[in-house]
Amino acid sequence: MDLNSDIHATQTHLEARGVVFINAPHMIHKHDNGIEEWMAFFNDNEGRPLALMAQVTPTP
């Protein structure tokens, strides 16, 4: 499993370590060249919002 390239795997890994996500990974933008940007938000241990972000090239 490559946590650097799979936002869903990273979310699962962090949830197993106790991180509570505000929402599931979701696409926020699609570039003209087809690359998608995905984000998932969570709060740190002091309540500050943080996010995971991934750029994904969809497979045909």
PDBQT receptor file of N, H, CA, C and O in Angstrom, charges set to zero:
ATOM      1  N   MET A   1       0.854  -1.188   0.000  1.00  0.00    +0.000 N 
ATOM      2  CA  MET A   1       0.000   0.000   0.000  1.00  0.00    +0.000 C 
ATOM      3  C   MET A   1       0.888   1.236   0.000  1.00  0.00    +0.000 C 
ATOM      4  O   MET A   1       1.784   1.365   0.834  1.00  0.00    +0.000 OA
ATOM      5  N   ASP A   2       0.641   2.127  -0.923  1.00  0.00    +0.000 N 
ATOM      6  H   ASP A   2      -0.087   2.022  -1.600  1.00  0.00    +0.000 HD
ATOM      7  CA  ASP A   2       1.410   3.364  -1.029  1.00  0.00    +0.000 C 
ATOM      8  C   ASP A   2       0.577   4.514  -0.488  1.00  0.00    +0.000 C 
ATOM      9  O   ASP A   2      -0.283   5.045  -1.191  1.00  0.00    +0.000 OA
ATOM     10  N   LEU A   3       0.826   4.902   0.761  1.00  0.00    +0.000 N 
ATOM     11  H   LEU A   3       1.524   4.471   1.332  1.00  0.00    +0.000 HD
ATOM     12  CA  LEU A   3       0.042   5.959   1.401  1.00  0.00    +0.000 C 
ATOM     13  C   LEU A   3       0.263   7.310   0.751  1.00  0.00    +0.000 C 
ATOM     14  O   LEU A   3      -0.575   8.202   0.888  1.00  0.00    +0.000 OA
ATOM     15  N   ASN A   4       1.372   7.482   0.046  1.00  0.00    +0.000 N 
ATOM     16  H   ASN A   4       2.053   6.758  -0.065  1.00  0.00    +0.000 HD
ATOM     17  CA  ASN A   4       1.640   8.763  -0.590  1.00  0.00    +0.000 C 
ATOM     18  C   ASN A   4       0.780   9.006  -1.823  1.00  0.00    +0.000 C 
ATOM     19  O   ASN A   4       0.573  10.158  -2.206  1.00  0.00    +0.000 OA
ATOM     20  N   SER A   5       0.276   7.951  -2.454  1.00  0.00    +0.000 N 
ATOM     21  H   SER A   5       0.444   7.015  -2.143  1.00  0.00    +0.000 HD
ATOM     22  CA  SER A   5      -0.474   8.131  -3.686  1.00  0.00    +0.000 C 
ATOM     23  C   SER A   5      -1.943   7.754  -3.568  1.00  0.00    +0.000 C 
ATOM     24  O   SER A   5      -2.684   7.897  -4.540  1.00  0.00    +0.000 OA
ATOM     25  N   ASP A   6      -2.386   7.279  -2.414  1.00  0.00    +0.000 N 
ATOM     26  H   ASP A   6      -1.784   7.163  -1.624  1.00  0.00    +0.000 HD
ATOM     27  CA  ASP A   6      -3.766   6.835  -2.264  1.00  0.00    +0.000 C 
ATOM     28  C   ASP A   6      -4.398   7.507  -1.043  1.00  0.00    +0.000 C 
ATOM     29  O   ASP A   6      -4.168   7.091   0.093  1.00  0.00    +0.000 OA
ATOM     30  N   ILE A   7      -5.188   8.540  -1.286  1.00  0.00    +0.000 N 
ATOM     31  H   ILE A   7      -5.374   8.878  -2.209  1.00  0.00    +0.000 HD
ATOM     32  CA  ILE A   7      -5.792   9.308  -0.196  1.00  0.00    +0.000 C 
ATOM     33  C   ILE A   7      -6.733   8.433   0.640  1.00  0.00    +0.000 C 
ATOM     34  O   ILE A   7      -6.853   8.625   1.850  1.00  0.00    +0.000 OA
ATOM     35  N   HIS A   8      -7.404   7.465  -0.014  1.00  0.00    +0.000 N 
ATOM     36  H   HIS A   8      -7.307   7.309  -0.997  1.00  0.00    +0.000 HD
ATOM     37  CA  HIS A   8      -8.316   6.588   0.718  1.00  0.00    +0.000 C 
ATOM     38  C   HIS A   8      -7.540   5.668   1.675  1.00  0.00    +0.000 C 
ATOM     39  O   HIS A   8      -7.970   5.446   2.807  1.00  0.00    +0.000 OA
ATOM     40  N   ALA A   9      -6.408   5.140   1.223  1.00  0.00    +0.000 N 
ATOM     41  H   ALA A   9      -6.059   5.321   0.303  1.00  0.00    +0.000 HD
ATOM     42  CA  ALA A   9      -5.582   4.294   2.076  1.00  0.00    +0.000 C 
ATOM     43  C   ALA A   9      -5.000   5.096   3.235  1.00  0.00    +0.000 C 
ATOM     44  O   ALA A   9      -4.915   4.604   4.360  1.00  0.00    +0.000 OA
ATOM     45  N   THR A  10      -4.605   6.327   2.955  1.00  0.00    +0.000 N 
ATOM     46  H   THR A  10      -4.675   6.727   2.042  1.00  0.00    +0.000 HD
ATOM     47  CA  THR A  10      -4.066   7.179   4.011  1.00  0.00    +0.000 C 
ATOM     48  C   THR A  10      -5.129   7.481   5.060  1.00  0.00    +0.000 C 
ATOM     49  O   THR A  10      -4.846   7.456   6.258  1.00  0.00    +0.000 OA
ATOM     50  N   GLN A  11      -6.358   7.766   4.614  1.00  0.00    +0.000 N 
ATOM     51  H   GLN A  11      -6.589   7.786   3.642  1.00  0.00    +0.000 HD
ATOM     52  CA  GLN A  11      -7.449   8.008   5.556  1.00  0.00    +0.000 C 
ATOM     53  C   GLN A  11      -7.672   6.776   6.434  1.00  0.00    +0.000 C 
ATOM     54  O   GLN A  11      -7.796   6.902   7.652  1.00  0.00    +0.000 OA
ATOM     55  N   THR A  12      -7.722   5.604   5.835  1.00  0.00    +0.000 N 
ATOM     56  H   THR A  12      -7.621   5.502   4.845  1.00  0.00    +0.000 HD
ATOM     57  CA  THR A  12      -7.928   4.364   6.591  1.00  0.00    +0.000 C 
ATOM     58  C   THR A  12      -6.806   4.159   7.606  1.00  0.00    +0.000 C 
ATOM     59  O   THR A  12      -7.060   3.791   8.752  1.00  0.00    +0.000 OA
ATOM     60  N   HIS A  13      -5.575   4.398   7.184  1.00  0.00    +0.000 N 
ATOM     61  H   HIS A  13      -5.369   4.698   6.252  1.00  0.00    +0.000 HD
ATOM     62  CA  HIS A  13      -4.411   4.259   8.067  1.00  0.00    +0.000 C 
ATOM     63  C   HIS A  13      -4.513   5.215   9.258  1.00  0.00    +0.000 C 
ATOM     64  O   HIS A  13      -4.278   4.818  10.399  1.00  0.00    +0.000 OA
ATOM     65  N   LEU A  14      -4.865   6.470   8.990  1.00  0.00    +0.000 N 
ATOM     66  H   LEU A  14      -5.056   6.793   8.063  1.00  0.00    +0.000 HD
ATOM     67  CA  LEU A  14      -4.961   7.449  10.071  1.00  0.00    +0.000 C 
ATOM     68  C   LEU A  14      -6.151   7.167  10.998  1.00  0.00    +0.000 C 
ATOM     69  O   LEU A  14      -6.046   7.350  12.210  1.00  0.00    +0.000 OA
ATOM     70  N   GLU A  15      -7.267   6.727  10.439  1.00  0.00    +0.000 N 
ATOM     71  H   GLU A  15      -7.352   6.578   9.453  1.00  0.00    +0.000 HD
ATOM     72  CA  GLU A  15      -8.419   6.368  11.275  1.00  0.00    +0.000 C 
ATOM     73  C   GLU A  15      -8.071   5.227  12.222  1.00  0.00    +0.000 C 
ATOM     74  O   GLU A  15      -8.525   5.213  13.366  1.00  0.00    +0.000 OA
ATOM     75  N   ALA A  16      -7.273   4.274  11.758  1.00  0.00    +0.000 N 
ATOM     76  H   ALA A  16      -6.904   4.286  10.829  1.00  0.00    +0.000 HD
ATOM     77  CA  ALA A  16      -6.839   3.167  12.609  1.00  0.00    +0.000 C 
ATOM     78  C   ALA A  16      -5.974   3.656  13.764  1.00  0.00    +0.000 C 
ATOM     79  O   ALA A  16      -5.841   2.977  14.782  1.00  0.00    +0.000 OA
ATOM     80  N   ARG A  17      -5.385   4.841  13.597  1.00  0.00    +0.000 N 
ATOM     81  H   ARG A  17      -5.493   5.393  12.770  1.00  0.00    +0.000 HD
ATOM     82  CA  ARG A  17      -4.551   5.426  14.646  1.00  0.00    +0.000 C 
ATOM     83  C   ARG A  17      -5.318   6.449  15.482  1.00  0.00    +0.000 C 
ATOM     84  O   ARG A  17      -4.731   7.141  16.314  1.00  0.00    +0.000 OA
ATOM     85  N   GLY A  18      -6.660   6.545  15.254  1.00  0.00    +0.000 N 
ATOM     86  H   GLY A  18      -7.137   5.983  14.578  1.00  0.00    +0.000 HD
ATOM     87  CA  GLY A  18      -7.494   7.391  16.095  1.00  0.00    +0.000 C 
ATOM     88  C   GLY A  18      -7.911   8.726  15.515  1.00  0.00    +0.000 C 
ATOM     89  O   GLY A  18      -8.620   9.484  16.176  1.00  0.00    +0.000 OA
ATOM     90  N   VAL A  19      -7.488   9.038  14.292  1.00  0.00    +0.000 N 
ATOM     91  H   VAL A  19      -6.912   8.422  13.755  1.00  0.00    +0.000 HD
ATOM     92  CA  VAL A  19      -7.875  10.311  13.682  1.00  0.00    +0.000 C 
ATOM     93  C   VAL A  19      -9.335  10.220  13.247  1.00  0.00    +0.000 C 
ATOM     94  O   VAL A  19      -9.748   9.237  12.632  1.00  0.00    +0.000 OA
ATOM     95  N   VAL A  20     -10.114  11.253  13.572  1.00  0.00    +0.000 N 
ATOM     96  H   VAL A  20      -9.779  12.052  14.072  1.00  0.00    +0.000 HD
ATOM     97  CA  VAL A  20     -11.527  11.303  13.192  1.00  0.00    +0.000 C 
ATOM     98  C   VAL A  20     -11.671  12.309  12.048  1.00  0.00    +0.000 C 
ATOM     99  O   VAL A  20     -11.365  13.492  12.200  1.00  0.00    +0.000 OA
ATOM    100  N   PHE A  21     -12.139  11.819  10.915  1.00  0.00    +0.000 N 
ATOM    101  H   PHE A  21     -12.388  10.858  10.793  1.00  0.00    +0.000 HD
ATOM    102  CA  PHE A  21     -12.306  12.678   9.748  1.00  0.00    +0.000 C 
ATOM    103  C   PHE A  21     -13.668  13.360   9.765  1.00  0.00    +0.000 C 
ATOM    104  O   PHE A  21     -14.664  12.784  10.202  1.00  0.00    +0.000 OA
ATOM    105  N   ILE A  22     -13.691  14.595   9.283  1.00  0.00    +0.000 N 
ATOM    106  H   ILE A  22     -12.882  15.064   8.928  1.00  0.00    +0.000 HD
ATOM    107  CA  ILE A  22     -14.924  15.380   9.182  1.00  0.00    +0.000 C 
ATOM    108  C   ILE A  22     -15.728  14.904   7.977  1.00  0.00    +0.000 C 
ATOM    109  O   ILE A  22     -16.959  14.922   7.999  1.00  0.00    +0.000 OA
ATOM    110  N   ASN A  23     -15.023  14.475   6.919  1.00  0.00    +0.000 N 
ATOM    111  H   ASN A  23     -14.024  14.461   6.901  1.00  0.00    +0.000 HD
ATOM    112  CA  ASN A  23     -15.696  13.982   5.723  1.00  0.00    +0.000 C 
ATOM    113  C   ASN A  23     -14.806  12.981   5.012  1.00  0.00    +0.000 C 
ATOM    114  O   ASN A  23     -13.619  12.855   5.314  1.00  0.00    +0.000 OA
ATOM    115  N   ALA A  24     -15.391  12.278   4.072  1.00  0.00    +0.000 N 
ATOM    116  H   ALA A  24     -16.355  12.380   3.826  1.00  0.00    +0.000 HD
ATOM    117  CA  ALA A  24     -14.647  11.306   3.273  1.00  0.00    +0.000 C 
ATOM    118  C   ALA A  24     -13.856  12.042   2.191  1.00  0.00    +0.000 C 
ATOM    119  O   ALA A  24     -14.189  13.177   1.848  1.00  0.00    +0.000 OA
ATOM    120  N   PRO A  25     -12.818  11.410   1.655  1.00  0.00    +0.000 N 
ATOM    121  CA  PRO A  25     -12.117  12.020   0.533  1.00  0.00    +0.000 C 
ATOM    122  C   PRO A  25     -13.091  12.316  -0.608  1.00  0.00    +0.000 C 
ATOM    123  O   PRO A  25     -13.949  11.498  -0.941  1.00  0.00    +0.000 OA
ATOM    124  N   HIS A  26     -12.939  13.488  -1.189  1.00  0.00    +0.000 N 
ATOM    125  H   HIS A  26     -12.241  14.152  -0.918  1.00  0.00    +0.000 HD
ATOM    126  CA  HIS A  26     -13.825  13.879  -2.280  1.00  0.00    +0.000 C 
ATOM    127  C   HIS A  26     -13.049  14.752  -3.262  1.00  0.00    +0.000 C 
ATOM    128  O   HIS A  26     -12.112  15.457  -2.885  1.00  0.00    +0.000 OA
ATOM    129  N   MET A  27     -13.460  14.690  -4.539  1.00  0.00    +0.000 N 
ATOM    130  H   MET A  27     -14.220  14.118  -4.845  1.00  0.00    +0.000 HD
ATOM    131  CA  MET A  27     -12.801  15.478  -5.562  1.00  0.00    +0.000 C 
ATOM    132  C   MET A  27     -13.226  16.934  -5.428  1.00  0.00    +0.000 C 
ATOM    133  O   MET A  27     -14.414  17.236  -5.314  1.00  0.00    +0.000 OA
ATOM    134  N   ILE A  28     -12.246  17.832  -5.443  1.00  0.00    +0.000 N 
ATOM    135  H   ILE A  28     -11.281  17.587  -5.535  1.00  0.00    +0.000 HD
ATOM    136  CA  ILE A  28     -12.551  19.256  -5.329  1.00  0.00    +0.000 C 
ATOM    137  C   ILE A  28     -12.315  20.003  -6.633  1.00  0.00    +0.000 C 
ATOM    138  O   ILE A  28     -12.821  21.110  -6.822  1.00  0.00    +0.000 OA
ATOM    139  N   HIS A  29     -11.533  19.389  -7.546  1.00  0.00    +0.000 N 
ATOM    140  H   HIS A  29     -11.122  18.491  -7.393  1.00  0.00    +0.000 HD
ATOM    141  CA  HIS A  29     -11.231  20.079  -8.804  1.00  0.00    +0.000 C 
ATOM    142  C   HIS A  29     -10.737  19.066  -9.833  1.00  0.00    +0.000 C 
ATOM    143  O   HIS A  29     -10.050  18.104  -9.488  1.00  0.00    +0.000 OA
ATOM    144  N   LYS A  30     -11.090  19.287 -11.089  1.00  0.00    +0.000 N 
ATOM    145  H   LYS A  30     -11.648  20.068 -11.369  1.00  0.00    +0.000 HD
ATOM    146  CA  LYS A  30     -10.556  18.479 -12.191  1.00  0.00    +0.000 C 
ATOM    147  C   LYS A  30      -9.916  19.421 -13.195  1.00  0.00    +0.000 C 
ATOM    148  O   LYS A  30     -10.579  20.297 -13.751  1.00  0.00    +0.000 OA
ATOM    149  N   HIS A  31      -8.618  19.235 -13.421  1.00  0.00    +0.000 N 
ATOM    150  H   HIS A  31      -8.080  18.523 -12.970  1.00  0.00    +0.000 HD
ATOM    151  CA  HIS A  31      -7.863  20.072 -14.356  1.00  0.00    +0.000 C 
ATOM    152  C   HIS A  31      -8.195  19.692 -15.792  1.00  0.00    +0.000 C 
ATOM    153  O   HIS A  31      -8.702  18.604 -16.064  1.00  0.00    +0.000 OA
ATOM    154  N   ASP A  32      -7.895  20.615 -16.707  1.00  0.00    +0.000 N 
ATOM    155  H   ASP A  32      -7.483  21.499 -16.486  1.00  0.00    +0.000 HD
ATOM    156  CA  ASP A  32      -8.137  20.376 -18.129  1.00  0.00    +0.000 C 
ATOM    157  C   ASP A  32      -7.392  19.141 -18.643  1.00  0.00    +0.000 C 
ATOM    158  O   ASP A  32      -7.841  18.496 -19.590  1.00  0.00    +0.000 OA
ATOM    159  N   ASN A  33      -6.257  18.812 -18.024  1.00  0.00    +0.000 N 
ATOM    160  H   ASN A  33      -5.892  19.336 -17.255  1.00  0.00    +0.000 HD
ATOM    161  CA  ASN A  33      -5.471  17.655 -18.463  1.00  0.00    +0.000 C 
ATOM    162  C   ASN A  33      -5.960  16.344 -17.835  1.00  0.00    +0.000 C 
ATOM    163  O   ASN A  33      -5.343  15.298 -18.036  1.00  0.00    +0.000 OA
ATOM    164  N   GLY A  34      -7.060  16.390 -17.077  1.00  0.00    +0.000 N 
ATOM    165  H   GLY A  34      -7.562  17.240 -16.913  1.00  0.00    +0.000 HD
ATOM    166  CA  GLY A  34      -7.656  15.195 -16.489  1.00  0.00    +0.000 C 
ATOM    167  C   GLY A  34      -7.232  14.896 -15.069  1.00  0.00    +0.000 C 
ATOM    168  O   GLY A  34      -7.858  14.069 -14.406  1.00  0.00    +0.000 OA
ATOM    169  N   ILE A  35      -6.178  15.549 -14.577  1.00  0.00    +0.000 N 
ATOM    170  H   ILE A  35      -5.669  16.221 -15.116  1.00  0.00    +0.000 HD
ATOM    171  CA  ILE A  35      -5.736  15.307 -13.202  1.00  0.00    +0.000 C 
ATOM    172  C   ILE A  35      -6.789  15.835 -12.235  1.00  0.00    +0.000 C 
ATOM    173  O   ILE A  35      -7.291  16.949 -12.386  1.00  0.00    +0.000 OA
ATOM    174  N   GLU A  36      -7.114  15.012 -11.234  1.00  0.00    +0.000 N 
ATOM    175  H   GLU A  36      -6.706  14.107 -11.111  1.00  0.00    +0.000 HD
ATOM    176  CA  GLU A  36      -8.113  15.371 -10.227  1.00  0.00    +0.000 C 
ATOM    177  C   GLU A  36      -7.415  15.732  -8.914  1.00  0.00    +0.000 C 
ATOM    178  O   GLU A  36      -6.400  15.133  -8.557  1.00  0.00    +0.000 OA
ATOM    179  N   GLU A  37      -7.959  16.701  -8.211  1.00  0.00    +0.000 N 
ATOM    180  H   GLU A  37      -8.783  17.188  -8.501  1.00  0.00    +0.000 HD
ATOM    181  CA  GLU A  37      -7.473  17.032  -6.870  1.00  0.00    +0.000 C 
ATOM    182  C   GLU A  37      -8.536  16.580  -5.878  1.00  0.00    +0.000 C 
ATOM    183  O   GLU A  37      -9.715  16.906  -6.012  1.00  0.00    +0.000 OA
ATOM    184  N   TRP A  38      -8.090  15.820  -4.875  1.00  0.00    +0.000 N 
ATOM    185  H   TRP A  38      -7.132  15.555  -4.766  1.00  0.00    +0.000 HD
ATOM    186  CA  TRP A  38      -8.975  15.256  -3.858  1.00  0.00    +0.000 C 
ATOM    187  C   TRP A  38      -8.544  15.772  -2.483  1.00  0.00    +0.000 C 
ATOM    188  O   TRP A  38      -7.360  16.008  -2.243  1.00  0.00    +0.000 OA
ATOM    189  N   MET A  39      -9.530  15.947  -1.571  1.00  0.00    +0.000 N 
ATOM    190  H   MET A  39     -10.492  15.756  -1.766  1.00  0.00    +0.000 HD
ATOM    191  CA  MET A  39      -9.231  16.366  -0.205  1.00  0.00    +0.000 C 
ATOM    192  C   MET A  39     -10.110  15.615   0.785  1.00  0.00    +0.000 C 
ATOM    193  O   MET A  39     -11.200  15.149   0.450  1.00  0.00    +0.000 OA
ATOM    194  N   ALA A  40      -9.612  15.509   2.008  1.00  0.00    +0.000 N 
ATOM    195  H   ALA A  40      -8.727  15.887   2.280  1.00  0.00    +0.000 HD
ATOM    196  CA  ALA A  40     -10.369  14.962   3.137  1.00  0.00    +0.000 C 
ATOM    197  C   ALA A  40      -9.939  15.756   4.372  1.00  0.00    +0.000 C 
ATOM    198  O   ALA A  40      -8.745  15.936   4.613  1.00  0.00    +0.000 OA
ATOM    199  N   PHE A  41     -10.903  16.226   5.144  1.00  0.00    +0.000 N 
ATOM    200  H   PHE A  41     -11.873  16.081   4.948  1.00  0.00    +0.000 HD
ATOM    201  CA  PHE A  41     -10.618  17.107   6.280  1.00  0.00    +0.000 C 
ATOM    202  C   PHE A  41     -10.776  16.390   7.611  1.00  0.00    +0.000 C 
ATOM    203  O   PHE A  41     -11.613  15.500   7.768  1.00  0.00    +0.000 OA
ATOM    204  N   PHE A  42      -9.941  16.806   8.574  1.00  0.00    +0.000 N 
ATOM    205  H   PHE A  42      -9.261  17.528   8.447  1.00  0.00    +0.000 HD
ATOM    206  CA  PHE A  42      -9.993  16.299   9.939  1.00  0.00    +0.000 C 
ATOM    207  C   PHE A  42      -9.478  17.399  10.853  1.00  0.00    +0.000 C 
ATOM    208  O   PHE A  42      -8.917  18.387  10.379  1.00  0.00    +0.000 OA
ATOM    209  N   ASN A  43      -9.661  17.243  12.140  1.00  0.00    +0.000 N 
ATOM    210  H   ASN A  43     -10.117  16.441  12.526  1.00  0.00    +0.000 HD
ATOM    211  CA  ASN A  43      -9.143  18.200  13.118  1.00  0.00    +0.000 C 
ATOM    212  C   ASN A  43      -7.952  17.590  13.842  1.00  0.00    +0.000 C 
ATOM    213  O   ASN A  43      -7.925  16.387  14.105  1.00  0.00    +0.000 OA
ATOM    214  N   ASP A  44      -6.966  18.426  14.163  1.00  0.00    +0.000 N 
ATOM    215  H   ASP A  44      -6.988  19.402  13.950  1.00  0.00    +0.000 HD
ATOM    216  CA  ASP A  44      -5.846  17.918  14.955  1.00  0.00    +0.000 C 
ATOM    217  C   ASP A  44      -6.276  17.781  16.405  1.00  0.00    +0.000 C 
ATOM    218  O   ASP A  44      -7.432  18.038  16.741  1.00  0.00    +0.000 OA
ATOM    219  N   ASN A  45      -5.350  17.379  17.265  1.00  0.00    +0.000 N 
ATOM    220  H   ASN A  45      -4.411  17.170  16.992  1.00  0.00    +0.000 HD
ATOM    221  CA  ASN A  45      -5.710  17.124  18.665  1.00  0.00    +0.000 C 
ATOM    222  C   ASN A  45      -6.063  18.386  19.446  1.00  0.00    +0.000 C 
ATOM    223  O   ASN A  45      -6.489  18.293  20.597  1.00  0.00    +0.000 OA
ATOM    224  N   GLU A  46      -5.894  19.566  18.843  1.00  0.00    +0.000 N 
ATOM    225  H   GLU A  46      -5.548  19.641  17.908  1.00  0.00    +0.000 HD
ATOM    226  CA  GLU A  46      -6.295  20.811  19.484  1.00  0.00    +0.000 C 
ATOM    227  C   GLU A  46      -7.485  21.450  18.767  1.00  0.00    +0.000 C 
ATOM    228  O   GLU A  46      -7.830  22.602  19.034  1.00  0.00    +0.000 OA
ATOM    229  N   GLY A  47      -8.112  20.697  17.854  1.00  0.00    +0.000 N 
ATOM    230  H   GLY A  47      -7.832  19.762  17.637  1.00  0.00    +0.000 HD
ATOM    231  CA  GLY A  47      -9.318  21.167  17.193  1.00  0.00    +0.000 C 
ATOM    232  C   GLY A  47      -9.092  22.019  15.958  1.00  0.00    +0.000 C 
ATOM    233  O   GLY A  47     -10.049  22.549  15.393  1.00  0.00    +0.000 OA
ATOM    234  N   ARG A  48      -7.837  22.161  15.525  1.00  0.00    +0.000 N 
ATOM    235  H   ARG A  48      -7.060  21.729  15.983  1.00  0.00    +0.000 HD
ATOM    236  CA  ARG A  48      -7.562  22.949  14.320  1.00  0.00    +0.000 C 
ATOM    237  C   ARG A  48      -7.809  22.108  13.081  1.00  0.00    +0.000 C 
ATOM    238  O   ARG A  48      -7.435  20.936  13.044  1.00  0.00    +0.000 OA
ATOM    239  N   PRO A  49      -8.440  22.696  12.056  1.00  0.00    +0.000 N 
ATOM    240  CA  PRO A  49      -8.720  21.924  10.843  1.00  0.00    +0.000 C 
ATOM    241  C   PRO A  49      -7.458  21.672  10.022  1.00  0.00    +0.000 C 
ATOM    242  O   PRO A  49      -6.633  22.564   9.828  1.00  0.00    +0.000 OA
ATOM    243  N   LEU A  50      -7.332  20.446   9.552  1.00  0.00    +0.000 N 
ATOM    244  H   LEU A  50      -8.003  19.722   9.710  1.00  0.00    +0.000 HD
ATOM    245  CA  LEU A  50      -6.242  20.034   8.668  1.00  0.00    +0.000 C 
ATOM    246  C   LEU A  50      -6.854  19.235   7.519  1.00  0.00    +0.000 C 
ATOM    247  O   LEU A  50      -8.020  18.846   7.585  1.00  0.00    +0.000 OA
ATOM    248  N   ALA A  51      -6.083  18.993   6.484  1.00  0.00    +0.000 N 
ATOM    249  H   ALA A  51      -5.135  19.309   6.431  1.00  0.00    +0.000 HD
ATOM    250  CA  ALA A  51      -6.612  18.240   5.346  1.00  0.00    +0.000 C 
ATOM    251  C   ALA A  51      -5.528  17.374   4.719  1.00  0.00    +0.000 C 
ATOM    252  O   ALA A  51      -4.341  17.700   4.751  1.00  0.00    +0.000 OA
ATOM    253  N   LEU A  52      -5.972  16.269   4.153  1.00  0.00    +0.000 N 
ATOM    254  H   LEU A  52      -6.936  16.004   4.127  1.00  0.00    +0.000 HD
ATOM    255  CA  LEU A  52      -5.148  15.490   3.243  1.00  0.00    +0.000 C 
ATOM    256  C   LEU A  52      -5.468  15.998   1.849  1.00  0.00    +0.000 C 
ATOM    257  O   LEU A  52      -6.602  16.390   1.572  1.00  0.00    +0.000 OA
ATOM    258  N   MET A  53      -4.483  15.993   0.979  1.00  0.00    +0.000 N 
ATOM    259  H   MET A  53      -3.562  15.675   1.204  1.00  0.00    +0.000 HD
ATOM    260  CA  MET A  53      -4.711  16.411  -0.407  1.00  0.00    +0.000 C 
ATOM    261  C   MET A  53      -3.948  15.459  -1.300  1.00  0.00    +0.000 C 
ATOM    262  O   MET A  53      -2.824  15.065  -0.989  1.00  0.00    +0.000 OA
ATOM    263  N   ALA A  54      -4.567  15.088  -2.423  1.00  0.00    +0.000 N 
ATOM    264  H   ALA A  54      -5.480  15.409  -2.676  1.00  0.00    +0.000 HD
ATOM    265  CA  ALA A  54      -3.911  14.214  -3.392  1.00  0.00    +0.000 C 
ATOM    266  C   ALA A  54      -4.255  14.659  -4.797  1.00  0.00    +0.000 C 
ATOM    267  O   ALA A  54      -5.377  15.087  -5.071  1.00  0.00    +0.000 OA
ATOM    268  N   GLN A  55      -3.282  14.554  -5.685  1.00  0.00    +0.000 N 
ATOM    269  H   GLN A  55      -2.371  14.207  -5.463  1.00  0.00    +0.000 HD
ATOM    270  CA  GLN A  55      -3.540  14.749  -7.107  1.00  0.00    +0.000 C 
ATOM    271  C   GLN A  55      -3.541  13.371  -7.738  1.00  0.00    +0.000 C 
ATOM    272  O   GLN A  55      -2.601  12.594  -7.570  1.00  0.00    +0.000 OA
ATOM    273  N   VAL A  56      -4.613  13.077  -8.471  1.00  0.00    +0.000 N 
ATOM    274  H   VAL A  56      -5.376  13.708  -8.608  1.00  0.00    +0.000 HD
ATOM    275  CA  VAL A  56      -4.818  11.740  -9.009  1.00  0.00    +0.000 C 
ATOM    276  C   VAL A  56      -4.986  11.812 -10.516  1.00  0.00    +0.000 C 
ATOM    277  O   VAL A  56      -5.761  12.619 -11.031  1.00  0.00    +0.000 OA
ATOM    278  N   THR A  57      -4.256  10.965 -11.211  1.00  0.00    +0.000 N 
ATOM    279  H   THR A  57      -3.627  10.310 -10.793  1.00  0.00    +0.000 HD
ATOM    280  CA  THR A  57      -4.462  10.800 -12.648  1.00  0.00    +0.000 C 
ATOM    281  C   THR A  57      -5.362   9.600 -12.826  1.00  0.00    +0.000 C 
ATOM    282  O   THR A  57      -4.938   8.473 -12.569  1.00  0.00    +0.000 OA
ATOM    283  N   PRO A  58      -6.596   9.808 -13.261  1.00  0.00    +0.000 N 
ATOM    284  CA  PRO A  58      -7.529   8.690 -13.415  1.00  0.00    +0.000 C 
ATOM    285  C   PRO A  58      -7.024   7.673 -14.430  1.00  0.00    +0.000 C 
ATOM    286  O   PRO A  58      -6.413   8.038 -15.434  1.00  0.00    +0.000 OA
ATOM    287  N   THR A  59      -7.280   6.410 -14.167  1.00  0.00    +0.000 N 
ATOM    288  H   THR A  59      -7.777   6.113 -13.351  1.00  0.00    +0.000 HD
ATOM    289  CA  THR A  59      -6.927   5.360 -15.121  1.00  0.00    +0.000 C 
ATOM    290  C   THR A  59      -8.055   5.224 -16.129  1.00  0.00    +0.000 C 
ATOM    291  O   THR A  59      -9.229   5.319 -15.772  1.00  0.00    +0.000 OA
ATOM    292  N   PRO A  60      -7.704   5.004 -17.375  1.00  0.00    +0.000 N 
ATOM    293  CA  PRO A  60      -8.755   4.917 -18.423  1.00  0.00    +0.000 C 
ATOM    294  C   PRO A  60      -9.631   3.698 -18.261  1.00  0.00    +0.000 C 
ATOM    295  O   PRO A  60     -10.548   3.488 -19.054  1.00  0.00    +0.000 OA
TER     296      PRO A  60
